[in-house]
Amino acid sequence: METEMMSIESLIQTVDAEVIKLNYCEGHIRHYRECWNVLRKYMESQGTQHLTAPLAIRFLKDKYGIDLYAHEKITSYKLLMRRSVMLLLEYQASRMIYKRMPMRDHSFPPEYEEVCIAYLNHLREQRGLSTGSIRQHRRCLEHFTLYCTAHGITELSQIDIPDVHSYLKTLEGCSKSYVNTNIRQLKSFFIFLYESGMYQRDIHMCWPSVRVEHYCGLPETFTLEETQKLLAAVDRSNALGKRDYAILLLAVRYGLRVSDIRGLRFDNIDFKDCKLRIVQQKTRKPLEFELFEDVGWALIDYLKNGRPSASMGSHVFVRMKAPYSGFSDNDNLSQIIYKYALKAGIAQSRPRCSMHMFRYTLASTMLSNETPLPVVSSILGHSQLDTTKIYTKIDLPQLELCPLEVPHAK
């Protein structure tokens, strides 16, 4: 059921009230109103009272020289003007205001849209893939179908394995793992089409293979001293520091993945029984932990004294700017870890520090304490023991017990 279009006057008045309710700062609201006044006059000159996306794009281009989807840096003033219009479009479409940056308009060529959407629904509903995984499949299909239409291939029945090979040649120069991922995703797509009767050729045996060496590098870890410096660098006297400290402590103490910290909800925390219960985003495998005292108090301090009261939704961790929504699915929280690595003075020695390093660090600590591998695997929530075995490469004391003899030269 389509949402009824609001008149521009009604839309502006409603969104104005919403941003006030969501505690947007006065300076931003003042700029929004400035832009909306210009928009009113522009729409009057266009002879319409209903804001549509094409009209909004024309307005931004004509009045402010803003190309909505151009990949170029623009001034902070233009960012505010762009956001002013996006707020109206968001509310017109959904009757809600989201914390969202304008993204490229993702779409498939019309000739392939129906089958691609059917496949993505299959991944979501039948195979239970996560939002992030589906996003990767979608990106792969977008590139492939756009390539096909650009080369005059406008029907599924026209696609043959040489066409696929020609497309894969366009990935020359990309990493082996990226090419291999594309091959696997396209192969999965064509198997789905064949089994669904939408494609008549069985080409799943005709795909090239790319040898990829998995886990050939050493996982990077923090020392105990570095971890302590990072945590000590957080200023817990303000709301932002309270949030960041709780996030870092969850990563340090439990080795949680960023996706699970980002997606943590109120019903995952049982303060009464001192339990932390989650279903992992990556594996869909449930995990249960004792709620450590320091973690519990850090969460309580953030929830009582740091989390914005105006925040809506059930996410524990939210952004500290209106409308105080949860982190986006592609936010790896790297800005948090790097900020405190700089403050702690360890950024120079750890130029590529990430939240995932806390996971490696916890695994390394457990192995150095001679914790059995299956126990480490269960704590980290791995679905296969082989995944945990990569951490044995950083357990130097245990590796020293099994050196290989160097053969004598003849």
Phi, psi and omega in degrees: 000124183285143177285135181293136180289133176267149174292157183299322180294314179295320181296314181296315180298319181292314181293324176302315179294324181294315182293330175293316180296327181273009175065033171298148183290152184299323180298317179293317180299323179297318178292321178302313182297323177300313180294318181297325177296319177294321180296320178306309182295322180296315181292326177297320178291336179272354178071035179220155178243006183239124182277124175242164181299313179300321179295319180297319179296317178296318180300311181298322179290314184290317188269329186234358181066031183257123172265112192305322186248016178287141179269074180213153179285138177232163184291161179298327178296316179293326175300318179294320178295319178296315180297325179303316181285322180297324177301316180294316180296318179301312183291323178300321184278325190231354185061028177218160173247125181253157170271098187210138172269147178296131182249168174298145183285094182288124177201156176263156171302143183307327183295335185244358188300314185298313182289325180293317178296320178299320180293317179296323176296322177297317179298321183285312190271323184266322183259349175066031180291152180286165179301319180296319179294319179296323178298321179294317178298318180298316181298319179297314180294322177302310182297317183292314182291326175294322176298316181300310182295325178294339180253021173078013179262098188250003178226147179302320184297340180277343185282129175230171186300325176300327178294320178295317179298321179297321178295317182296333177294336178290347180269005179303132183102342176281165180294154179300320182294323179294315179297316180298320178297317178298318179298312180299319182290319178292321177299316177299320179298314183287329174297316177300314181297318181293314181291336179272356180079011181269351181216132192268342182269134176266092186252015187290347178266000187257017185269142176289159177244146179237122180281121180238125177278111181274143173056039182279344179265170177267128177298137179275141181228163172265148170282165178301319180296318180295319178298315179297321178296319179299312181294323181290340182283349182279128176276102185272012179274351179237167186298317181297317179295322178298318179295311184296323180296317179296320178297311181297321182294323176297321179290320182290313189278329184243348182066030182294146173292155179302319182299326181280328175291314180299323184267006182300133181239166184301323183285357174278344184251120178250093182291331182295313181263004180055054180232148172240116184237125179225160166249118187298136180295322186284314187253350185063017181268132180287148177226143176227132180233154165291138178277101182299150185301315182293324178292316180301315181290325177295319178294316180298316180299317179292314184293324182277323191239359184232322185290129181302130181293337181277357183292135177257161178095174186255004177292136178291312184260126182230164175291155184263014174239146180303141009268027171058047179270171177291168178292149179289161184296336182258014178272114181268010177059021181296332180296331180288309183295321182291324179302314183276338173294322176295313180298324183278352179077024180245005182294327181294320181277345180231067185295340182246032183296142182217166178298328183293340179296333176294327178293315176298320182296316179297317179298316180298318180296316180296319180292322178293337175270013177063033173288130180302146183302318178299327178291316177301317181299318182290323179293320180281348178077028178287143179276341179226142181294330180301327179296322181289333185296339180296336182284344180293341180292339181257005178268077187299318180303320180286324178295329180293342180281347184227056179287149176272142179286134178278123182293145179283140177286142179267000000 
